[in-house]
Amino acid sequence: MHEIITLQFGHYANFVGTHFWNTQEAHFNYQQLGEEEEQAPEHVNHDCLYRVGQTNKGIDTYTPRALIFDLKGGFGSIKKYKLYESQQPQDQYQSNHDLSWDPSKMETFQEEEYLPSAYQRHLEEEEIGTADVEGEDDVQMNEIRSWSDYNRVYFHPKSMVTATGYLLNSEFMPFDVFSYGRNAFLETEKEKESYDENFRLFAEECDQLQGFQVLADVLDGWGGFATSYLEQLREDYPKATVVTYGLSDDKMGKNATLREKQITLVNEALSLSNLTRLSSLYVPVKAPTRQSLVADGWSKNIRLDPMSRYHTSAFISAGIDSVLLPCRLRYGATFMPDLVGSLNWRNITNIGALSVGLPFPFGSKSLPQLVGKQSPLFDLSTRKTDIDDQVFSQSVVLRGLETKQFTKYADGTQRTPREVVDELLDTLPVGKSLGDIKTLTAFKYPIPTSFPRFFQNLTSEGYQTLDQYAPNRRDDGTSKVDYVPTISRLAVSTTTRWHLEQLSDSIKRIDWRLLPQFDGMPGGVNSEEFAEMKENLLDLYDIYNE
C-alpha cells in the first residue's frame, strides 16, 4: 500500500498537522450516487496515510497513520478518538462498589476544564443531527486557541502521546531548551514506552513502507525530543526515507532578553545539525511574517494574519500537502525514496527549501513569472536569494491544471495549452541534475470548513475575479472557496547557504559557558557536542556555497 507514517513533535507542529489531516479528510469522496451516475475518480491513494482498524465494539475505523506528541495541556478539548473509548476496568469496579471518601477529610484539586470551541460544538451538533444551520459561515472561528479547536479527524488512541514532566506555556518549568527535550524523551519512554507501545503499532503493520514524514518544532525543547526519537527510529530503520520539516515561528522560543535569544539560536542550530544527520531530507520552514507580505505578489489573494498560528500553519500545511502529493497519487505516483533520491542525487545535499503559492493566480490577464517579487511562490525556508544561486534539483507540483484555463492564455497564439504550461514552468531555474520532477494535475487543493477564511477576490473554485458582487463574496470582503489551484516547489539549491551562514555567524558569538541549561542532566549537551555542532554548520555551508 506504500504507507507513510507521520510524526508530529510540538504544539506548532500540531497546528500544521491538524490542517494537514483536515485536508486529507476533504480529499475523501463522499458523493451520493444516483442509479445511473458513475463514481468520480479518486486521485489520491488514501491508504498511504490512513489505516483500517476496529474498535473493541467491532466498529470498523479508518484513521491516520500518525503519532502526535504534545505537552500536558496541549491537546485542548481533543475528543476525536472517542470511537475507541470504553469503560476502564477501574471504572467498572467503582460502578459496582462504594469507593466514596469522607468529604470532610478530602481536599480536591481540579484542573480547569478546556471548553470546546464553537467550531467543535458545531461539528458535534452536526454529527448527532441537532445543528440548526449547516455551513462554515454560521460558526465563529475567531476563538481558536489550540489546534484541537479546529480538528475534524478521528485518531487512534495510540496516536496521542503526552510528553512527561512539562506543562504547556509553564512559567515555572518552560520547555524551552533543546536538552530538556532529550531528557523528556528519556522520561517519557521510561514511563510510557511510547516507542514500543505506540510507534510499533503503526510501523509493524505496514507492508510497503514508503517512509516517514516528520513535523517538528525546532526553537524549543521539541527539537531535542525529535532528535532522540529519530535516533531510536534509525536503529530499527537505518535505510528508511525520512523527510523532516523543521518548523519555527515568532511565538516559539523566548526572545525578550539576549540570553533567551541565544538559547533559541542554539536550539535551532542543534536541531538543524542533528535532524539533518538523521533525515534523508531536512526542510527548514519559517512561518510568514508581516514584513514578508507582498500586496501584489504571493499574498495578493489572501488576508493572512502573521500573528495567528491558525493562519500561518494553514499556509504551511498547504505546501507540505502538495509537495508530497506525487507520493500519494493513485496513478503515476513518484514514491518517497525516488523523490528524495532525485532531490539529493549528490548524497551530500539533504537540506531542501519549500516554496508554496496559495492560491495560484489562474484567471488573471496573463500568467505570472515564477521568480521575482511578483511571483506567487513564497519561499518558506530561505528569505534571501541571489542572482548567482544555483538549483541542484527540484520537484514542482502544479494543482488545478484545467485545460480551459490554459486555452484562454493560448488563444490568438500558435501555442497549445501544454506549451503554455511548459513556458510557465520554464521561468524557474533548471536543476543541475536535469532530472527535475514536474507533477501537473487538475486535482485542486480542497478547502475544508476548518480552514481560515482569508481568501479574497476568488471564485468558489479558486480562480481570480474582480467581481465585487460575486455570490461567494462575504460581507467582510473575503471569498467563500471550496477549492484552490496551488503551486508548490521542493528544491535543493545554494540558497540554503544564506540560512546556514546567518546561523553559523550567530552561534560563533555565543559563549557556551554562559548557557548551563543545556548540560547537567540526562540527555544534556556538553561543550564537545556544541563545538561539533559549530563545525558541522561550517561543513554544511561549504557544501552549499558553490
Secondary structure by P-SEA (a helix, b strand, c coil): cbbbbbbbccaaaaaaaaaaaaaaaaaccccccccccccccccccccccccccccccbbbbbbbcbbbbbccccccccccccccccccaaaaaaaacccccccccbbbbbcccccccaaaaaaaaaaacccccccccccccccccccccccccccccccccccccccccccccccccaaaaaaaaaaaaaccccccccccccccccccccbbbbbbbcccaaaaaaaaaaaaaaaaccccbbbbbbcccccccccccaaaaaaaaaaaaaaaaaaaaaccbbbbbbccccccccccccccccccccccaaaaaaaaaaaaaccccccccccccccaaaaaaaaaccccccbbbbbbbccccccccccccccccccccccccccccccccccccbbbbbccccaaaaaaaaccccccaaaaaaaaaaccccccccbbbbbbccccccccccccccccccccccccccccccccccccccccccbbbbbbbbbbcccaaaaaaaaaaaaaacccccccccccccccccaaaaaaaaaaaaaaaaaacc
